[in-house]
Amino acid sequence: MIRFAGDSGDGMQLTGDRFTSEAAAFGNDLATQPNFPAEIRAPQGTLPGVSSFQLHFADYDILTPGDRPDVLVAMNPAALKANVVDLPDGGILIVNTDEFSKRNLTKVGYDSNPLEDDSLEKFQVHKVAMATLTIGALEETGLGKKDAERAKNMFALGLLSWMYHRPTEGTERFLREKFAKKPDIAEANVLAFRAGFYYGETTEAFAVTYEVAPAKLNVGTYRQITGNTATAYGIVAAAQLSKLPVVLGTYPITPASDILHELSKHKNFDITTVQAEDEIAGIGIALGASYGGAIGVTSTSGPGIALKSETIGLGVMTELPLLVIDVQRGGPSTGLPTKTEQADLLQAMFGRNGESPVPIVAPQSPSDCFDAVVDATRIALKYRTPVLFLSDGAIANGSEPWMIPDVETLPDLTVEFATDPEIFQPYSRDPETLARPWAVPGTPGLQHRIGGLEKQDVTGNISYDPENHDKMVRLRQAKIDGIEVPDVVVEDPDGNARVLVVGWGSSYGPIGAAARRVRKLGLPVAHAHLRHLNPFPKNLGEVLKSYDKVIVPEMNLGQLALLLRAKYLVDVVSYTKVQGLPFKAEELQDVLADVIKGVSA
Amino acid sequence: MTAIDLGIPGLTGVPTTDEKQSARDYKSDQEVRWCPGCGDYIVLNAVQSFLPTLGLKRENIVFVSGIGCSSRFPYYMNTYGMHSIHGRAPAIATGLAVARPDLSVWVVTGDGDALSIGGNHLIHTLRRNVNLKILLFNNRIYGLTKGQYSPTSEPGKVTKSTPIGSVDHPFNPVSLALGAEASFVGRAMDSDKAGLTSVLRQAAEHRGSALVEIYQNCPIFNDGAFDVLKDPDEAERRIIHVVDGEPIRFGREGEYCVVREGFGLAVAKSADVDASEIVVHDASDLNLSFALSRLSTQDLTHTVTGVFRRADRTTYDDGVRAQVNEAKASKAADLSKLLHGKDTWTVVG
């Protein structure tokens, strides 16, 4: 497990990303977690400006980006100070000494230089003058000192690549492609990368290198993928599987913007992206497109959902398909834009006026975004309803290997538009799904009017009739309640667990890893993870009631716990944390162990 | 046959019919529920009489509205229609226009809907030049919420929410639209069916956003707001009807005219100026259009009607469609290839 940490201008995300690609190409299983400030360039050398990237790679299947790094690369005193607390005793610390000037030390509150006192003695410290060495290696290129110094992140990458016996061709090819328009910069980066690699090889400071063999994953073809890319690809796939065009109406917002960036590249799949004037226009455009027979999609984060609520309600009333993607971040208000949280569940569930039910689908990992978004689109199209898709910052920016599906095996999402004027009624319903007909403008003889006012059952005309309103409220609810979702699967390898841990969304990794750990300690535990939050799987109540204790860890103050208690009258134990960071397997291990011991005592 | 064959760029792509249509074909089976004497009736009637003259397939016409009295409009049209939410009709209509080149999309809105809660969508729709026809019913009052002042109410207006008079300064909708880069801006009166129909026709023919401000009387909460423009004697001194390419004269005998003054325009007596000094309307001249919108404050001393501006500019929906079509033509939609990307590895058993 490696963490690269530096100033937000130091290129740590790129460095981490490249190391990840090397690991992926080598066949390791992996999980990554970037952590960066909301400011684009926070003041240099300060604690708020620290940007880091953690990579967990192994020769077995892993579930999380890891709790604590084995190796910490710190490019400056701020990065050291912000990250060293996570480094376990005996961990390897590689420090760029060039930045440890008195001024930089004072800036982050170091009274004395930690490299010179004994505060780091419990670690294996490697002091490397990365900037000096990089500038030296680039002397002959004629590049200015400032430009040369900027390649020091590639020096660090080269050094780590040597330590872990990584293949280097991929990174060199990548650098040449990335800087194709500036060949001198490309060569400088390649030289710095090689200098780092050779530095490791020639100095004797690094006594040990590590070999991590390829992981034994299931047979198939893999690639590395982030959650936002997988979400975008899922939308492209849904367009192909339904043979419908996609219109994405959206407004840039962290951490969801990459979905817009990715989809805007795939116009050849009949995908139109509209960067709207605001969040409300984004969803309005999506709903207008759905009305016209396209798959309307909008992507945002929590604050954007707040703005889109009224239009989601219009989608509920007009019963049109609509995919609403919420990449959750720390809240409330602007909150923690670049950090993760799961605190929009109740907003998704209830955040509209009136009785306004919408289905909710949550992916559990970066690669799972693909299947989950295809499923969310299936529900939207089949049941003619807005669907809330709850990803989060950890999934969106995190990456892992993804076994690429055979497109032939993906589900058929085709739908039929209404065409027959003889039988058409705007609010008649399919007896099985309770969906109303999707009658798009341009269809002869089906001219009709829809809108936000209450509809008369069947005809869709405006109706203020009390009995009718009661009926329509219940019909809309029944339609959502009746959505077909797969049963929840319980993972209990020993089959004798009395404690069930239930999670949803991105906590799948840490919960799964914690469950494995406690089982190794001889404490049986069952794990169920919910992709469908509304409606819940049909078997969920039965599952919950068959355990002595149910524990629900969430990155909020207990939102799923509240829903489970209310619906199933089960006294779940709620474990919550809202620090803007994913759970650590270590902490959940303790929590689970305590509950299990409590039950057996 | 589509409207492009008719030489109507605004309706390019919308299928036409040879079937004879009448106003009755455009009346829905819903009972019209505006207050007796409301100006909306006259506008509805004018639109229902005008649409059959376009010869479009009725199922390819869509009316999208927001919230307010005027926004009930779609229910009374036997076309496709959506009565959406407050202020958002331009956004929803944008999505529809982007997705469907074969539709003629109309937005019906009011001074509160378009200029207050939906102001942002209005200006951005005009800026993008989405191919929508926007009918802004301006009665200078909030009707559906029973009589509060609106963003076009005159200063000092006494209403339910301003018992000692409003201190708000009103928008000039035409100036606003021109400032928002609108490619077509017109104005008409509810009481002038011929003038309204003429502006509607030019709006329909225009490819791009067309904003038509319609002065419309609310007999319940703001009755007589435009009476000075309806009194024949007053009207001839106040209403300045402009026609592209023609000198701007008004009055019963053309005794008044518009001349240049400083950076703007002013009204003069035709007898006092040389004929060459009378401004000739040029709808492609943005500065002239804007100056016309500023001829007087909104106290109706002077009111310009007709088409202020008409300029050709690529529409947003045509632009994004062209990009998508070009991408589709130049690159196959190979899902499997996309999912694989550049760097894959294979695990074998």
Chai-1 contact restraints between the chains, C-beta under 6 A:
chainA,res_idxA,chainB,res_idxB,connection_type,confidence,min_distance_angstrom,max_distance_angstrom,comment,restraint_id
A,G27,B,W345,contact,1.0,0.0,6.0,A-B,restraint_1
A,L217,B,V347,contact,1.0,0.0,6.0,A-B,restraint_2
A,V219,B,V347,contact,1.0,0.0,6.0,A-B,restraint_3
A,V219,B,G349,contact,1.0,0.0,6.0,A-B,restraint_4
A,T221,B,T344,contact,1.0,0.0,6.0,A-B,restraint_5
A,T221,B,T346,contact,1.0,0.0,6.0,A-B,restraint_6
A,Y222,B,W345,contact,1.0,0.0,6.0,A-B,restraint_7
A,R223,B,G341,contact,1.0,0.0,6.0,A-B,restraint_8
A,R223,B,T344,contact,1.0,0.0,6.0,A-B,restraint_9
A,Q240,B,L335,contact,1.0,0.0,6.0,A-B,restraint_10
A,V247,B,G95,contact,1.0,0.0,6.0,A-B,restraint_11
A,V247,B,V98,contact,1.0,0.0,6.0,A-B,restraint_12
A,V247,B,A99,contact,1.0,0.0,6.0,A-B,restraint_13
A,G249,B,G95,contact,1.0,0.0,6.0,A-B,restraint_14
A,K267,B,Q323,contact,1.0,0.0,6.0,A-B,restraint_15
A,K267,B,V324,contact,1.0,0.0,6.0,A-B,restraint_16
A,K267,B,A327,contact,1.0,0.0,6.0,A-B,restraint_17
A,N268,B,A327,contact,1.0,0.0,6.0,A-B,restraint_18
A,N268,B,K328,contact,1.0,0.0,6.0,A-B,restraint_19
A,N268,B,K331,contact,1.0,0.0,6.0,A-B,restraint_20
A,N268,B,A333,contact,1.0,0.0,6.0,A-B,restraint_21
A,F269,B,A333,contact,1.0,0.0,6.0,A-B,restraint_22
A,T272,B,V98,contact,1.0,0.0,6.0,A-B,restraint_23
A,T272,B,V320,contact,1.0,0.0,6.0,A-B,restraint_24
A,T272,B,V324,contact,1.0,0.0,6.0,A-B,restraint_25
A,E277,B,N120,contact,1.0,0.0,6.0,A-B,restraint_26
A,E277,B,H124,contact,1.0,0.0,6.0,A-B,restraint_27
A,D278,B,N120,contact,1.0,0.0,6.0,A-B,restraint_28
A,A281,B,A91,contact,1.0,0.0,6.0,A-B,restraint_29
A,A281,B,H121,contact,1.0,0.0,6.0,A-B,restraint_30
A,G284,B,R88,contact,1.0,0.0,6.0,A-B,restraint_31
A,G284,B,A91,contact,1.0,0.0,6.0,A-B,restraint_32
A,G284,B,I92,contact,1.0,0.0,6.0,A-B,restraint_33
A,I285,B,A91,contact,1.0,0.0,6.0,A-B,restraint_34
A,I285,B,T94,contact,1.0,0.0,6.0,A-B,restraint_35
A,I285,B,G95,contact,1.0,0.0,6.0,A-B,restraint_36
A,L287,B,I92,contact,1.0,0.0,6.0,A-B,restraint_37
A,G288,B,I92,contact,1.0,0.0,6.0,A-B,restraint_38
A,G288,B,G95,contact,1.0,0.0,6.0,A-B,restraint_39
A,G288,B,L96,contact,1.0,0.0,6.0,A-B,restraint_40
A,A289,B,G95,contact,1.0,0.0,6.0,A-B,restraint_41
A,A289,B,A99,contact,1.0,0.0,6.0,A-B,restraint_42
A,Y291,B,L96,contact,1.0,0.0,6.0,A-B,restraint_43
A,G292,B,L96,contact,1.0,0.0,6.0,A-B,restraint_44
A,G292,B,A99,contact,1.0,0.0,6.0,A-B,restraint_45
A,G292,B,R100,contact,1.0,0.0,6.0,A-B,restraint_46
A,A294,B,A99,contact,1.0,0.0,6.0,A-B,restraint_47
A,E310,B,I85,contact,1.0,0.0,6.0,A-B,restraint_48
A,L314,B,I85,contact,1.0,0.0,6.0,A-B,restraint_49
A,I404,B,L339,contact,1.0,0.0,6.0,A-B,restraint_50
A,I404,B,H340,contact,1.0,0.0,6.0,A-B,restraint_51
A,V407,B,L335,contact,1.0,0.0,6.0,A-B,restraint_52
A,V407,B,S336,contact,1.0,0.0,6.0,A-B,restraint_53
A,P441,B,V62,contact,1.0,0.0,6.0,A-B,restraint_54
A,P441,B,Y80,contact,1.0,0.0,6.0,A-B,restraint_55
A,P441,B,L103,contact,1.0,0.0,6.0,A-B,restraint_56
A,G442,B,E59,contact,1.0,0.0,6.0,A-B,restraint_57
A,G442,B,N60,contact,1.0,0.0,6.0,A-B,restraint_58
A,G442,B,D102,contact,1.0,0.0,6.0,A-B,restraint_59
A,P444,B,E59,contact,1.0,0.0,6.0,A-B,restraint_60
A,Q447,B,E59,contact,1.0,0.0,6.0,A-B,restraint_61
A,Q447,B,N78,contact,1.0,0.0,6.0,A-B,restraint_62
A,Q447,B,T79,contact,1.0,0.0,6.0,A-B,restraint_63
A,Q447,B,Y80,contact,1.0,0.0,6.0,A-B,restraint_64
A,R449,B,P74,contact,1.0,0.0,6.0,A-B,restraint_65
A,R449,B,Y75,contact,1.0,0.0,6.0,A-B,restraint_66
A,R449,B,G81,contact,1.0,0.0,6.0,A-B,restraint_67
A,I450,B,M82,contact,1.0,0.0,6.0,A-B,restraint_68
A,G451,B,M82,contact,1.0,0.0,6.0,A-B,restraint_69
A,G451,B,H83,contact,1.0,0.0,6.0,A-B,restraint_70
A,G452,B,I85,contact,1.0,0.0,6.0,A-B,restraint_71
